[in-house]
Amino acid sequence: MLTNTKNTQQTLKSVGTSPVRPDGVPKVTGLAQYGADYSLPGMLWAKVLRSPHAHARIRSINTAKALALPGVKAIITAADLPNQPFDYVGPERVAVNYWHMTRNILAREKALYEGHAIAAVAATTAAIADQAVRLIEVDFEVLPHVIDVDDAMKPDAPLLFEDMIPRGFDPAPTKPSNISKRLEFKIGDLEAGFASADEVVEMSFKTAAVHQGYIEPHSCLARYGADGQCELWSSSQGHFVVRAYTSKLLGIDIGNLLVHPAEIGGGFGGKTVVYVEPLALALARKSGHPVKLMMSREDTFKATGPTSGASMTVKIGVKKDGTIVAADGLFKFQAGAFPGSPVMNATMCAFAPYIIPNARAIGFDVVSNRPKSAAYRAPGSPISAFAVESVLDILAKKIGMDPLKLRLKNAVKAGSPTIWGPKHSHDGYAETIQALLDHPEYNKPLGKNQGRGVASGFWFNGGGESTASVHINEDGTVVIATGSMDVGGSRASMALMAAETLGVPYESVRSTVADTASIGYNHVTGGSRVTYATGMVVVEACNKIIEELRARAALMWDVDVKGVIWEDGYAKPADKSVGAFEPLSLKAIAAKRAVTGGPIGVESSINAGGQAPGFSTQFCDVEVDPETGAVKILRFVAAQDVGRAIHPKYCEGQIQGGVVQGIGWALNEEYIYDKQGRLSNAGFLDYRIPVASDLPMIEAIMVEVPNPNHPFGVKGVGEANIVPPMAAVANAIERATGTRMTELPMSPPRVLAALDAGRG
């Protein structure tokens, strides 16, 4: 359902429609090419040897027996990759340390988690490669391990890095620790704020590490030429970033590496990093043959980044009228084996939807013997929202206030302060709350063991670097190319915005994703940046094309270009009273290109700012079985400010998809480790994501509060929707049972234990 606000309606022909996606037919017919679908003559098959231990020093690696196996062409270990300097590169919120990254690709001094890559083999068949991996002899010194974030922070915890001194403390510690970093954001006077509160609630919460659950495992094909020119075919969320990371890790000039964008079978943030690409290319370089490397499902769970689990304590104070006067949060995040959890995002997003004059958020980035965490859809924000939105629900109950009205009373708007410094520059949050207050089902009575929960969420959304080219064919059709991977339908969205700008039918626009040698740099498809940033540069390129078309028409009419306007896909005289010239169509101008200046095409690049954040508010109805603890979702309604829905069906799908993943996070999903630090549920049979029978029809309400910084008002849509569901489900369970769940997942055994404890 689409809800328009603030006079967003205007006459548009393409934007706001939902045509068939350009990649739809190849995907449903099986012709689309994913990372595992590419092959080359003489190709070798690669397998990776992984650590069976959660924490172990690598004394030696003996590859002699494996190399002697007929059919084995190359074996690599960390010794085959250049070491990297220890340095954090880029803005703190997304900083990269290549010293860590190269050790995650292939373990050096120690294996830091079960599944950590130790060596990789390339052989003539997959079976031989698998056999060779088993022949590699590794002398491990097994070390004590630590899995839980609270345990990892203890002074006597086993250390992953004996020389890691925590950052962000004043004074700086002198002893090493598993704490990589402490950070803090603060506004106002906490003590005075809590002193002025009529009600204060303080509670602690824990969440489990969960995987993005994409259906396609990581896979790639690599070729290294005798001239040093090399190629990769890879499924990723950003082939330019694959090029940057892989070239850096292997010591290759960026210009010598061409990366082709394969189709992607899901990513959700988990394919913004590299795991297989540097290994495959290093094997290709060493063997002289193309190399294909594919992860198994077990490898994907054990060795690629889930999002963090966390341990949190949140304290919030309110007045009797619902005014929030103070908030304090402590957020301890598992980074996995190397620093870099999304705890900074969590601290910034935790209280972001609310006007709170006195607030503090403290975060700890903590390493433990788990796979390195990676982004997962609004990374960090869903975790801190689980705690904050649960406490708000308790406070609403204490003061006898409707939980949506409590949120509406304190909702941020343009000009409201943030805990990290700048003021909010956009509206949209209050409108999502109002959409649910106006929903006919919100006040509908519920039955026995049933409850209704609400929650809200915030995500920054992204801008950044994007490039697009636009070319006009001789028959008047249009080709647009970008370097942004199409994860959620961006090819269609780009075509819609191009068609709208040029005034031509959507069907006449061909939208493609180009390789790294055919278009300028584009950052990853992540952070809900593509429809905004890449869409903006597509519109910019189309406007340049319009200027060129006006110039061509002026040449054909022998008039000054100022006398030509572009309207509805035609060049027309600026003076409507002049009837000497018939409007010229795009096709007519293109047909004369050879005599008016040659090919018609442009390329534009931007580093887009001005993005607007995403706000989502949701309510769900649940029914809890008191005998089993099973939670059934009866209804789910999600309102989100989408700015303007370029392709409404895709926006609806993004909202529904985020909710589904949030429900899985809330009720079922978790990494389960045994006493040896080994993952017990590395497969979809035991790691249970929601299936259709677990879910109701999810109603998406798209609120449109346009972003004035984008030609069509775009705001990112892909991430804010996953932020509220865990808290909304927890709040609904409490309303149904009177039992407050503070740990995820809220699986039947855990819910039943809480119910039994209450009954006892």
Secondary structure, 3 states (H helix, E strand, C coil): CEEECCCCCCCCCCCCCCCCCCCHHHHHHCCCCEHHHCCCCCCEEEEEEECCCCCEEEEEEECHHHHHCCCEEEEECHHHCCCCCCCEECCHHHCEEHHHHHHHHCCCCEECCCCCEEEEEEECCHHHHHHHHHHCEEEEEECCCCCCHHHHCCCCCCCCCCCCCCECCCCCCCCCCCEEEEEEEEECCHHHHHHCCCEEEEEEEEECCCCCCCCCCCEEEEEECCCCCEEEEECCCCHHHHHHHHHHHHCCCHHHEEEEECECCCCCCCCCCCCCHHHHHHHHHHHCCCEEEECCHHHHHHHCCCCCCEEEEEEEEECCCCCEEEEEEEEEEEEECCCCCCHHHHHHHCCCCECCCCEEEEEEEEECCCCCCCCCCCCCHHHHHHHHHHHHHHHHHHCCCCHHHHHHHCECCCCCCCCCCCCCCCCCHHHHHHHHHCCCCCCCCCCCCEEEEEEEEEECCCCEEEEEEEEECCCCCEEEEECCCCCCCHHHHHHHHHHHHHCCCHHHEEEEECCCCCCCCCCCCCCCCHHHHHHHHHHHHHHHHHHHHHHHHHHHHCCCHHHEEEECCEEEECCCCCCCCCCEEHHHHHHCHHHHCCCEEEEEEEEECCCCCEEEEEEEEEEECCCCCCEEEEEEEEEEECCCCCCHHHHHHHHHHHHHHHHHHHHCCCCCECCCCCECCCCCCCCCCCCHHHCCCEEEEEEECCCCCCCCCCCCCCCHHHCCHHHHHHHHHHHHHCCCCCECCCCHHHHHHHHHHHHC
